[in-house]
Amino acid sequence: MLWAISRAAAPNFAANREKGLQPHLDYLQSQKGILVLSGATVSDDGKEFVGSLLIVNVGSRTEAQAFVNGDPFQKAGMFKSVTITRMRKGQWNPQAAEGA
């Protein structure tokens, strides 16, 4: 099952991002067996981080929540809210994202 995880950045996100970035990236790498897509969400001008969007392939909401809970960014309180939504794969065109 696919799960879309949308997280809104907490006010302290920009100030704490750099010091927590490597553990966060290491965690994502360790989860590559279930991580379909991940990336920061940014303001329209691309200058400010506003959150993140991840898609994971796990068997339940509980597993998706466990993935979220394991992220060092989550543990550090970098997000003010998290939404986990089950989704169905419709179109799949990863080539359209190249160069983005």
BAPASE-816941 format. One line per field, with one value per atom (N, C-alpha, C, O): residue number from 1; residue in one letter; chain; atom name; x, y negated, z. Coordinates in pm, 1 decimal, padded with zeros to 6 digits. Last residue first. Layout:
num <- [NUM, ...];
residuo <- [a, ...];
cadena <- [A, ...];
atomo <- [CA, ...];
xx <- [X, ...];
yy <- [Y, ...];
zz <- [Z, ...];
This chain:
num <- [100, 100, 100, 100, 99, 99, 99, 99, 98, 98, 98, 98, 97, 97, 97, 97, 96, 96, 96, 96, 95, 95, 95, 95, 94, 94, 94, 94, 93, 93, 93, 93, 92, 92, 92, 92, 91, 91, 91, 91, 90, 90, 90, 90, 89, 89, 89, 89, 88, 88, 88, 88, 87, 87, 87, 87, 86, 86, 86, 86, 85, 85, 85, 85, 84, 84, 84, 84, 83, 83, 83, 83, 82, 82, 82, 82, 81, 81, 81, 81, 80, 80, 80, 80, 79, 79, 79, 79, 78, 78, 78, 78, 77, 77, 77, 77, 76, 76, 76, 76, 75, 75, 75, 75, 74, 74, 74, 74, 73, 73, 73, 73, 72, 72, 72, 72, 71, 71, 71, 71, 70, 70, 70, 70, 69, 69, 69, 69, 68, 68, 68, 68, 67, 67, 67, 67, 66, 66, 66, 66, 65, 65, 65, 65, 64, 64, 64, 64, 63, 63, 63, 63, 62, 62, 62, 62, 61, 61, 61, 61, 60, 60, 60, 60, 59, 59, 59, 59, 58, 58, 58, 58, 57, 57, 57, 57, 56, 56, 56, 56, 55, 55, 55, 55, 54, 54, 54, 54, 53, 53, 53, 53, 52, 52, 52, 52, 51, 51, 51, 51, 50, 50, 50, 50, 49, 49, 49, 49, 48, 48, 48, 48, 47, 47, 47, 47, 46, 46, 46, 46, 45, 45, 45, 45, 44, 44, 44, 44, 43, 43, 43, 43, 42, 42, 42, 42, 41, 41, 41, 41, 40, 40, 40, 40, 39, 39, 39, 39, 38, 38, 38, 38, 37, 37, 37, 37, 36, 36, 36, 36, 35, 35, 35, 35, 34, 34, 34, 34, 33, 33, 33, 33, 32, 32, 32, 32, 31, 31, 31, 31, 30, 30, 30, 30, 29, 29, 29, 29, 28, 28, 28, 28, 27, 27, 27, 27, 26, 26, 26, 26, 25, 25, 25, 25, 24, 24, 24, 24, 23, 23, 23, 23, 22, 22, 22, 22, 21, 21, 21, 21, 20, 20, 20, 20, 19, 19, 19, 19, 18, 18, 18, 18, 17, 17, 17, 17, 16, 16, 16, 16, 15, 15, 15, 15, 14, 14, 14, 14, 13, 13, 13, 13, 12, 12, 12, 12, 11, 11, 11, 11, 10, 10, 10, 10, 9, 9, 9, 9, 8, 8, 8, 8, 7, 7, 7, 7, 6, 6, 6, 6, 5, 5, 5, 5, 4, 4, 4, 4, 3, 3, 3, 3, 2, 2, 2, 2, 1, 1, 1, 1];
residuo <- [a, a, a, a, g, g, g, g, e, e, e, e, a, a, a, a, a, a, a, a, q, q, q, q, p, p, p, p, n, n, n, n, w, w, w, w, q, q, q, q, g, g, g, g, k, k, k, k, r, r, r, r, m, m, m, m, r, r, r, r, t, t, t, t, i, i, i, i, t, t, t, t, v, v, v, v, s, s, s, s, k, k, k, k, f, f, f, f, m, m, m, m, g, g, g, g, a, a, a, a, k, k, k, k, q, q, q, q, f, f, f, f, p, p, p, p, d, d, d, d, g, g, g, g, n, n, n, n, v, v, v, v, f, f, f, f, a, a, a, a, q, q, q, q, a, a, a, a, e, e, e, e, t, t, t, t, r, r, r, r, s, s, s, s, g, g, g, g, v, v, v, v, n, n, n, n, v, v, v, v, i, i, i, i, l, l, l, l, l, l, l, l, s, s, s, s, g, g, g, g, v, v, v, v, f, f, f, f, e, e, e, e, k, k, k, k, g, g, g, g, d, d, d, d, d, d, d, d, s, s, s, s, v, v, v, v, t, t, t, t, a, a, a, a, g, g, g, g, s, s, s, s, l, l, l, l, v, v, v, v, l, l, l, l, i, i, i, i, g, g, g, g, k, k, k, k, q, q, q, q, s, s, s, s, q, q, q, q, l, l, l, l, y, y, y, y, d, d, d, d, l, l, l, l, h, h, h, h, p, p, p, p, q, q, q, q, l, l, l, l, g, g, g, g, k, k, k, k, e, e, e, e, r, r, r, r, n, n, n, n, a, a, a, a, a, a, a, a, f, f, f, f, n, n, n, n, p, p, p, p, a, a, a, a, a, a, a, a, a, a, a, a, r, r, r, r, s, s, s, s, i, i, i, i, a, a, a, a, w, w, w, w, l, l, l, l, m, m, m, m];
cadena <- [A, A, A, A, A, A, A, A, A, A, A, A, A, A, A, A, A, A, A, A, A, A, A, A, A, A, A, A, A, A, A, A, A, A, A, A, A, A, A, A, A, A, A, A, A, A, A, A, A, A, A, A, A, A, A, A, A, A, A, A, A, A, A, A, A, A, A, A, A, A, A, A, A, A, A, A, A, A, A, A, A, A, A, A, A, A, A, A, A, A, A, A, A, A, A, A, A, A, A, A, A, A, A, A, A, A, A, A, A, A, A, A, A, A, A, A, A, A, A, A, A, A, A, A, A, A, A, A, A, A, A, A, A, A, A, A, A, A, A, A, A, A, A, A, A, A, A, A, A, A, A, A, A, A, A, A, A, A, A, A, A, A, A, A, A, A, A, A, A, A, A, A, A, A, A, A, A, A, A, A, A, A, A, A, A, A, A, A, A, A, A, A, A, A, A, A, A, A, A, A, A, A, A, A, A, A, A, A, A, A, A, A, A, A, A, A, A, A, A, A, A, A, A, A, A, A, A, A, A, A, A, A, A, A, A, A, A, A, A, A, A, A, A, A, A, A, A, A, A, A, A, A, A, A, A, A, A, A, A, A, A, A, A, A, A, A, A, A, A, A, A, A, A, A, A, A, A, A, A, A, A, A, A, A, A, A, A, A, A, A, A, A, A, A, A, A, A, A, A, A, A, A, A, A, A, A, A, A, A, A, A, A, A, A, A, A, A, A, A, A, A, A, A, A, A, A, A, A, A, A, A, A, A, A, A, A, A, A, A, A, A, A, A, A, A, A, A, A, A, A, A, A, A, A, A, A, A, A, A, A, A, A, A, A, A, A, A, A, A, A, A, A, A, A, A, A, A, A, A, A, A, A, A, A, A, A, A, A, A, A, A, A, A, A, A, A, A, A, A, A];
atomo <- [N, CA, C, O, N, CA, C, O, N, CA, C, O, N, CA, C, O, N, CA, C, O, N, CA, C, O, N, CA, C, O, N, CA, C, O, N, CA, C, O, N, CA, C, O, N, CA, C, O, N, CA, C, O, N, CA, C, O, N, CA, C, O, N, CA, C, O, N, CA, C, O, N, CA, C, O, N, CA, C, O, N, CA, C, O, N, CA, C, O, N, CA, C, O, N, CA, C, O, N, CA, C, O, N, CA, C, O, N, CA, C, O, N, CA, C, O, N, CA, C, O, N, CA, C, O, N, CA, C, O, N, CA, C, O, N, CA, C, O, N, CA, C, O, N, CA, C, O, N, CA, C, O, N, CA, C, O, N, CA, C, O, N, CA, C, O, N, CA, C, O, N, CA, C, O, N, CA, C, O, N, CA, C, O, N, CA, C, O, N, CA, C, O, N, CA, C, O, N, CA, C, O, N, CA, C, O, N, CA, C, O, N, CA, C, O, N, CA, C, O, N, CA, C, O, N, CA, C, O, N, CA, C, O, N, CA, C, O, N, CA, C, O, N, CA, C, O, N, CA, C, O, N, CA, C, O, N, CA, C, O, N, CA, C, O, N, CA, C, O, N, CA, C, O, N, CA, C, O, N, CA, C, O, N, CA, C, O, N, CA, C, O, N, CA, C, O, N, CA, C, O, N, CA, C, O, N, CA, C, O, N, CA, C, O, N, CA, C, O, N, CA, C, O, N, CA, C, O, N, CA, C, O, N, CA, C, O, N, CA, C, O, N, CA, C, O, N, CA, C, O, N, CA, C, O, N, CA, C, O, N, CA, C, O, N, CA, C, O, N, CA, C, O, N, CA, C, O, N, CA, C, O, N, CA, C, O, N, CA, C, O, N, CA, C, O, N, CA, C, O, N, CA, C, O, N, CA, C, O, N, CA, C, O, N, CA, C, O, N, CA, C, O, N, CA, C, O, N, CA, C, O, N, CA, C, O, N, CA, C, O, N, CA, C, O, N, CA, C, O];
xx <- [01411.2, 01330.3, 01410.2, 01358.1, 01541.0, 01577.0, 01500.4, 01522.1, 01268.2, 01410.8, 01436.9, 01364.4, 01000.0, 01062.1, 01209.9, 01270.4, 00932.5, 00881.9, 00945.3, 00944.4, 01023.4, 01103.4, 01058.6, 01139.0, 00823.4, 00937.3, 01025.1, 01094.6, 00524.1, 00609.4, 00731.0, 00740.3, 00233.3, 00369.7, 00463.3, 00479.2, -00102.4, 00002.7, 00138.6, 00156.0, -00176.7, -00244.0, -00138.1, -00090.8, -00183.8, -00096.9, -00182.9, -00252.3, -00369.6, -00356.6, -00262.9, -00263.2, -00304.4, -00328.2, -00317.0, -00262.3, -00365.0, -00347.7, -00379.8, -00470.1, -00193.1, -00310.5, -00279.8, -00180.8, -00104.7, -00075.8, -00203.6, -00308.2, 00032.7, -00087.3, -00044.7, 00040.9, 00156.6, 00182.2, 00047.5, -00040.9, 00289.4, 00179.2, 00223.0, 00312.7, 00526.0, 00413.6, 00293.0, 00204.6, 00854.5, 00727.5, 00615.0, 00609.1, 01074.6, 01090.3, 00959.4, 00955.3, 01131.7, 01020.7, 01023.9, 00980.7, 01315.8, 01365.3, 01255.8, 01283.6, 01176.8, 01214.7, 01259.3, 01243.2, 01169.4, 01045.2, 01075.6, 01008.8, 01439.6, 01372.6, 01244.3, 01213.9, 01481.0, 01541.8, 01481.3, 01472.7, 01212.7, 01290.5, 01349.3, 01275.5, 01040.5, 01181.7, 01270.6, 01392.4, 00784.5, 00838.7, 00988.6, 01056.8, 00748.7, 00752.7, 00823.0, 00911.6, 00743.1, 00842.6, 00859.0, 00971.3, 00517.4, 00647.2, 00761.6, 00864.4, 00323.7, 00347.8, 00482.7, 00554.0, 00338.0, 00368.2, 00399.4, 00491.6, 00253.2, 00389.5, 00430.8, 00546.2, -00010.0, 00080.4, 00225.9, 00312.0, -00120.0, -00099.9, -00001.8, 00079.2, 00053.1, -00051.0, -00018.1, 00095.1, 00259.3, 00134.8, 00023.7, -00089.8, 00418.2, 00413.9, 00273.5, 00180.7, 00582.4, 00508.3, 00520.2, 00617.8, 00555.0, 00613.7, 00522.0, 00400.8, 00636.8, 00546.8, 00620.0, 00732.0, 00644.6, 00706.4, 00598.0, 00482.1, 00718.5, 00622.7, 00698.4, 00803.9, 00756.1, 00806.6, 00690.9, 00581.7, 00792.9, 00758.8, 00822.7, 00929.9, 00889.6, 00760.3, 00718.1, 00619.7, 01179.9, 01124.8, 00992.6, 00984.5, 01213.0, 01185.5, 01130.4, 01046.2, 01253.2, 01353.0, 01332.7, 01427.6, 01071.6, 01173.8, 01275.3, 01374.8, 00853.5, 00978.0, 01095.7, 01206.9, 00662.0, 00651.2, 00779.1, 00809.8, 00839.7, 00755.0, 00756.7, 00843.5, 00854.9, 00912.1, 00810.2, 00708.7, 00912.0, 00818.5, 00867.1, 00914.0, 01160.5, 01114.1, 01006.8, 01011.0, 01086.3, 01141.9, 01083.8, 00975.3, 01062.7, 01070.3, 01127.6, 01206.7, 00929.0, 00958.5, 00970.7, 00897.5, 00936.6, 00910.6, 00956.7, 01016.4, 01079.0, 01063.2, 01053.6, 01149.4, 01142.4, 01000.3, 00974.4, 00859.8, 01416.0, 01334.5, 01184.9, 01108.0, 01529.1, 01507.4, 01425.5, 01371.3, 01593.4, 01455.8, 01425.0, 01308.2, 01844.7, 01823.1, 01684.4, 01660.6, 01799.5, 01876.6, 01853.4, 01843.6, 01665.9, 01595.9, 01668.4, 01604.3, 01879.6, 01758.6, 01683.4, 01642.0, 02055.5, 02097.8, 01976.7, 01971.6, 01900.9, 01933.9, 01978.8, 01944.4, 01898.1, 01772.5, 01799.3, 01728.6, 02172.2, 02099.4, 01966.6, 01927.4, 02208.1, 02275.7, 02208.9, 02190.1, 02035.8, 02017.9, 02084.0, 02020.2, 02054.5, 01988.9, 01980.9, 01926.0, 02180.2, 02241.4, 02177.6, 02241.4, 02006.5, 02143.1, 02202.1, 02266.8, 01758.4, 01769.1, 01910.3, 01930.3, 01711.1, 01765.0, 01793.2, 01846.8, 01606.1, 01717.7, 01785.5, 01905.3, 01389.2, 01503.5, 01625.8, 01737.6, 01215.8, 01270.9, 01397.6, 01501.2, 01074.6, 01218.3, 01288.1, 01408.4, 00802.5, 00873.3, 01025.6, 01098.2, 00772.9, 00755.7, 00834.7, 00923.3, 00632.7, 00748.5, 00707.0, 00618.6, 00414.0, 00430.6, 00542.2, 00546.0, 00411.2, 00447.9, 00469.2, 00534.8, 00250.2, 00272.5, 00300.9, 00225.2, 00272.2, 00298.9, 00334.4, 00435.9, 00088.0, 00144.1, 00155.7, 00059.7, 00136.0, 00092.4, 00164.9, 00287.6, 00043.4, 00114.6, 00050.9, -00071.1, 00084.7, 00000.0, 00088.7, 00193.7];
yy <- [-01849.1, -01936.7, -01988.0, -02063.1, -01663.6, -01803.4, -01900.5, -02021.4, -01445.5, -01466.3, -01612.6, -01676.4, -01403.7, -01476.7, -01505.3, -01582.7, -01245.3, -01382.4, -01465.9, -01588.7, -00994.5, -01072.2, -01218.1, -01305.9, -00877.2, -00939.5, -01022.8, -01113.3, -00833.0, -00885.6, -00953.2, -01075.9, -00691.3, -00677.7, -00718.0, -00644.6, -00743.6, -00762.5, -00749.0, -00791.2, -00593.2, -00620.9, -00626.7, -00523.4, -00413.6, -00456.1, -00474.1, -00382.2, -00545.7, -00446.3, -00501.7, -00621.3, -00605.9, -00647.1, -00527.2, -00422.7, -00724.2, -00611.0, -00657.9, -00738.8, -00975.5, -00942.6, -00825.4, -00826.7, -01162.6, -01036.7, -00993.4, -00976.6, -01462.9, -01399.4, -01275.3, -01282.0, -01650.1, -01538.6, -01483.3, -01459.8, -01963.1, -01870.6, -01765.9, -01788.3, -02083.6, -02117.0, -02027.5, -02017.0, -01948.8, -01963.4, -01993.3, -01936.4, -01905.2, -01995.7, -02020.6, -02105.6, -01752.1, -01847.0, -01947.6, -02061.8, -01552.1, -01683.4, -01790.2, -01906.6, -01342.6, -01332.5, -01466.2, -01491.6, -01433.9, -01422.7, -01420.0, -01486.4, -01413.6, -01544.0, -01542.9, -01640.1, -01132.6, -01226.8, -01367.3, -01433.8, -00911.1, -01016.1, -01112.1, -01167.3, -00738.3, -00705.9, -00814.2, -00809.6, -00832.3, -00843.2, -00816.0, -00865.1, -00757.6, -00899.1, -00913.3, -00997.3, -00476.7, -00540.2, -00687.1, -00735.1, -00455.4, -00414.4, -00472.6, -00512.9, -00535.0, -00617.4, -00582.9, -00671.8, -00317.9, -00452.2, -00545.6, -00626.7, -00116.3, -00112.2, -00247.8, -00288.3, -00203.2, -00188.3, -00186.5, -00248.3, -00179.3, -00313.5, -00308.8, -00399.7, 00086.6, 00031.5, -00111.8, -00158.3, 00180.7, 00254.9, 00192.6, 00240.0, -00062.4, 00024.2, 00083.1, 00040.1, -00277.5, -00156.9, -00060.2, 00013.8, -00635.3, -00507.8, -00393.5, -00410.2, -00955.8, -00844.9, -00716.8, -00692.7, -01282.9, -01152.0, -01053.0, -01066.0, -01617.1, -01520.7, -01391.0, -01390.3, -01888.5, -01777.9, -01691.3, -01692.1, -02243.3, -02110.7, -02002.6, -02022.0, -02479.4, -02484.5, -02347.9, -02337.1, -02665.1, -02532.2, -02546.9, -02618.0, -02930.1, -02886.7, -02744.8, -02708.3, -02973.2, -03020.9, -02971.4, -02970.9, -02932.2, -02831.2, -02866.2, -02795.2, -03087.2, -03140.3, -03044.6, -03071.9, -02933.7, -02951.2, -03004.5, -02970.1, -02729.8, -02843.1, -02859.2, -02804.1, -02367.3, -02501.3, -02606.7, -02577.2, -02047.5, -02138.7, -02279.3, -02306.6, -01801.2, -01918.0, -01989.3, -01990.9, -01454.5, -01584.2, -01693.1, -01680.4, -01124.2, -01217.1, -01348.2, -01352.2, -00808.8, -00947.4, -01029.6, -01007.5, -00553.4, -00569.9, -00707.3, -00720.0, -00355.8, -00496.1, -00510.8, -00484.3, -00098.1, -00134.5, -00276.3, -00312.7, -00077.6, 00036.7, 00006.9, 00077.6, -00301.2, -00302.7, -00182.9, -00187.4, -00360.8, -00319.9, -00306.7, -00301.5, -00462.3, -00332.8, -00276.5, -00157.4, -00710.6, -00609.6, -00470.6, -00372.6, -00834.7, -00810.5, -00704.1, -00616.7, -00843.1, -00766.7, -00734.4, -00620.4, -01015.1, -00877.9, -00788.9, -00674.0, -01247.9, -01186.0, -01041.5, -00955.1, -01289.6, -01273.9, -01203.2, -01108.8, -01325.3, -01210.9, -01183.7, -01068.1, -01565.1, -01439.0, -01318.2, -01216.4, -01768.6, -01719.9, -01584.5, -01496.1, -01897.1, -01767.1, -01702.1, -01592.7, -02135.1, -02047.6, -01909.2, -01813.3, -02247.4, -02205.4, -02108.5, -02010.7, -02305.0, -02212.5, -02160.3, -02039.2, -02495.2, -02365.5, -02268.4, -02160.1, -02720.7, -02737.8, -02605.1, -02602.8, -02615.6, -02675.0, -02684.5, -02658.7, -02521.8, -02435.1, -02493.4, -02427.1, -02648.7, -02633.0, -02557.9, -02532.9, -02632.8, -02761.5, -02749.9, -02833.8, -02325.3, -02403.6, -02534.2, -02544.2, -02236.1, -02275.1, -02355.3, -02440.8, -01968.8, -02114.4, -02151.8, -02105.3, -01682.7, -01741.5, -01891.4, -01934.7, -01405.2, -01548.8, -01608.2, -01587.3, -01108.0, -01171.6, -01317.0, -01347.2, -00858.0, -00991.4, -01056.4, -01059.0, -00520.9, -00620.4, -00750.9, -00754.2, -00222.4, -00349.5, -00444.5, -00448.2, 00117.9, 00000.0, -00123.5, -00127.9];
zz <- [-01224.6, -01139.0, -01022.9, -00940.5, -01376.8, -01395.4, -01307.6, -01315.2, -01382.4, -01407.8, -01437.9, -01514.3, -01367.5, -01256.6, -01281.4, -01207.3, -01577.8, -01579.9, -01470.0, -01478.7, -01510.3, -01604.0, -01608.5, -01639.9, -01356.2, -01288.1, -01381.6, -01335.4, -01370.2, -01475.4, -01412.0, -01414.3, -01322.5, -01270.5, -01383.5, -01481.0, -01221.9, -01320.3, -01253.2, -01138.9, -00949.3, -01076.0, -01184.2, -01231.5, -00659.9, -00768.7, -00893.6, -00937.1, -00391.3, -00497.3, -00603.6, -00633.0, -00041.8, -00179.6, -00273.3, -00238.1, 00286.4, 00195.4, 00054.2, 00033.0, 00453.7, 00372.9, 00281.6, 00208.4, 00725.0, 00656.6, 00586.1, 00648.7, 00821.9, 00767.9, 00691.1, 00603.0, 01087.0, 00995.6, 00952.1, 01034.5, 01207.3, 01180.5, 01079.5, 00998.3, 01259.9, 01347.8, 01323.3, 01408.3, 01272.1, 01201.9, 01300.2, 01409.1, 01428.8, 01314.8, 01238.7, 01149.7, 01655.3, 01657.8, 01543.3, 01559.1, 01642.9, 01686.3, 01686.7, 01715.4, 01530.7, 01671.2, 01728.5, 01847.8, 01267.5, 01344.1, 01493.4, 01572.7, 01200.4, 01192.0, 01274.4, 01343.6, 01228.4, 01322.6, 01317.2, 01420.4, 01193.0, 01127.3, 01230.8, 01312.4, 01320.2, 01318.8, 01261.0, 01278.4, 01273.2, 01408.9, 01414.9, 01504.9, 01002.6, 01042.5, 01176.8, 01192.0, 01036.2, 00949.6, 00987.7, 01003.1, 01197.3, 01251.1, 01167.8, 01222.2, 01015.0, 01133.2, 01196.0, 01242.7, 00841.2, 00790.9, 00907.1, 00898.5, 01015.0, 00961.1, 00904.8, 00919.3, 01056.9, 01170.2, 01123.9, 01186.6, 00805.2, 00860.1, 00978.0, 00996.0, 00628.2, 00714.9, 00755.8, 00742.8, 00460.6, 00470.6, 00552.0, 00546.6, 00243.2, 00360.7, 00373.3, 00304.7, 00075.7, 00040.2, 00157.1, 00169.1, 00093.0, 00135.3, 00094.8, 00081.4, 00009.5, -00023.6, 00011.7, -00033.4, 00146.1, 00128.5, 00087.6, 00127.0, 00173.2, 00119.2, 00095.4, 00032.0, 00407.3, 00326.4, 00278.7, 00335.5, 00449.1, 00498.3, 00414.4, 00357.1, 00363.8, 00432.9, 00486.0, 00559.2, 00317.9, 00338.4, 00413.0, 00513.1, 00084.1, 00221.0, 00222.4, 00140.3, -00189.0, -00093.1, 00049.0, 00127.5, -00392.5, -00370.3, -00263.2, -00247.8, -00429.0, -00484.6, -00462.3, -00507.5, -00292.6, -00436.7, -00500.3, -00614.5, -00049.8, -00087.9, -00240.0, -00307.7, -00060.7, -00047.5, -00087.7, -00150.7, 00069.5, 00004.6, 00037.3, 00147.8, 00006.8, 00080.9, 00000.1, -00122.9, -00055.5, -00089.0, -00001.9, 00054.9, -00182.8, -00070.8, -00120.3, -00214.5, -00271.5, -00308.9, -00182.8, -00086.4, -00160.8, -00303.5, -00350.7, -00457.5, 00072.3, 00036.1, -00114.9, -00187.6, 00129.9, 00134.9, 00085.1, 00058.7, 00096.5, 00057.4, 00057.2, -00007.9, 00211.7, 00067.4, 00017.5, -00093.0, 00471.7, 00446.1, 00297.0, 00258.6, 00479.5, 00544.9, 00517.4, 00537.6, 00362.9, 00290.1, 00348.6, 00274.8, 00575.9, 00449.5, 00367.6, 00309.1, 00761.3, 00790.6, 00661.7, 00640.5, 00631.0, 00659.6, 00687.8, 00644.1, 00636.4, 00507.7, 00525.6, 00444.9, 00917.1, 00842.4, 00710.1, 00674.9, 00975.1, 01032.5, 00960.0, 00943.6, 00812.2, 00780.8, 00847.0, 00780.4, 00933.0, 00796.1, 00771.6, 00714.5, 01173.6, 01171.8, 01036.2, 01022.9, 01114.8, 01215.2, 01218.2, 01261.7, 00917.9, 00884.6, 00986.3, 00948.8, 01058.6, 00945.7, 00925.3, 00916.5, 01251.4, 01294.8, 01180.7, 01204.1, 01127.9, 01220.6, 01254.0, 01282.1, 00984.8, 00913.9, 01004.1, 00959.6, 01201.5, 01097.2, 01033.7, 01029.6, 01399.3, 01420.1, 01306.7, 01315.2, 01325.7, 01316.2, 01329.7, 01276.3, 01135.8, 01258.7, 01243.9, 01159.1, 00822.3, 00902.9, 01025.2, 01019.3, 00774.5, 00773.4, 00869.4, 00983.3, 00573.7, 00702.1, 00684.0, 00589.2, 00443.8, 00426.7, 00564.1, 00658.9, 00294.2, 00423.4, 00396.2, 00333.4, 00145.7, 00127.9, 00265.1, 00342.1, 00092.4, 00189.6, 00160.0, 00150.4, -00073.3, -00073.6, 00026.3, 00042.5, 00000.0, 00000.0, 00000.0, 00064.2];
